[in-house]
């Protein structure tokens, strides 16, 4: 997997995936910094359990985005041409 291979295959999808991954990572840090204590009795607002669920959801989204990036950087297997050319 290389950045160059992914860039050569599809520039717009690579840039979009990297921007989305960066935005997701920044949002993940924002959620982690703004969530409250887990053992609080006040369940109104930004509490710890909601923050943990939000972090888990963002981690899953980030994993899917990085997996999509990984498949972009693979040079093979490429789809076969259709119809096949006869020699």
C-alpha positions as CSV (number, residue, x, y, z in Angstrom):
1,X,0.0,0.0,0.0
2,X,1.4,3.4,-0.9
3,X,0.1,6.9,-1.1
4,X,1.5,7.2,-4.7
5,X,-0.5,4.2,-5.9
6,X,-3.7,5.5,-4.4
7,X,-3.1,9.0,-5.8
8,X,-2.5,7.6,-9.3
9,X,-5.6,5.5,-9.3
10,X,-8.1,8.1,-8.0
11,X,-7.0,11.5,-6.8
12,X,-10.4,12.8,-5.7
13,X,-11.4,9.8,-3.6
14,X,-8.0,9.7,-1.9
15,X,-8.1,13.4,-1.0
16,X,-11.7,13.0,0.2
17,X,-10.9,9.9,2.3
18,X,-7.9,11.7,3.9
19,X,-9.9,14.8,4.7
20,X,-12.8,12.8,6.1
21,X,-10.3,10.8,8.3
22,X,-8.8,14.0,9.5
23,X,-12.1,15.5,10.3
24,X,-13.2,12.3,12.1
25,X,-10.0,12.3,14.2
26,X,-10.5,15.9,15.2
27,X,-14.1,15.3,16.1
28,X,-13.0,12.3,18.1
29,X,-10.6,14.5,20.1
30,X,-13.3,17.1,20.6
31,X,-15.8,14.5,22.0
32,X,-13.1,13.1,24.3
33,X,-12.2,16.5,25.6
34,X,-15.8,17.7,26.1
35,X,-17.4,14.6,27.7
36,X,-18.0,14.7,31.4
37,X,-17.4,12.2,34.2
38,X,-18.7,8.6,33.8
39,X,-19.7,8.3,37.4
40,X,-21.8,11.5,37.6
41,X,-25.4,11.6,38.8
42,X,-26.2,14.5,36.4
43,X,-27.4,12.9,33.1
44,X,-28.3,16.1,31.4
45,X,-25.8,17.5,28.9
46,X,-22.5,16.0,27.9
47,X,-22.0,13.0,30.2
48,X,-19.4,10.3,30.1
49,X,-21.5,7.4,28.9
50,X,-22.7,9.4,25.9
51,X,-19.1,10.4,25.2
52,X,-17.9,6.8,25.3
53,X,-20.7,5.7,22.8
54,X,-19.7,8.7,20.6
55,X,-16.1,7.7,20.7
56,X,-16.9,4.1,19.8
57,X,-19.0,5.2,16.9
58,X,-16.3,7.5,15.6
59,X,-13.7,4.8,15.9
60,X,-15.8,2.5,13.8
61,X,-16.2,5.2,11.2
62,X,-12.5,5.9,11.2
63,X,-11.7,2.2,10.8
64,X,-14.0,1.9,7.8
65,X,-12.4,5.0,6.2
66,X,-8.9,3.7,6.7
67,X,-10.0,0.3,5.3
68,X,-11.3,2.1,2.2
69,X,-8.0,3.9,1.9
70,X,-6.2,0.6,2.2
71,X,-8.1,-0.8,-0.7
72,X,-7.5,2.3,-2.8
73,X,-3.7,1.8,-2.5
74,X,-3.7,-1.8,-3.7
75,X,-2.6,-2.0,-7.4
76,X,-4.1,-5.5,-7.9
77,X,-6.5,-7.1,-8.5
78,X,-7.9,-4.7,-11.1
79,X,-11.2,-5.5,-12.8
80,X,-10.9,-7.3,-16.1
81,X,-11.9,-5.6,-19.3
82,X,-15.3,-6.5,-20.7
83,X,-15.7,-7.7,-23.4
84,X,-12.4,-9.6,-23.5
85,X,-10.2,-8.8,-26.4
86,X,-9.5,-11.8,-28.7
87,X,-6.0,-12.2,-29.9
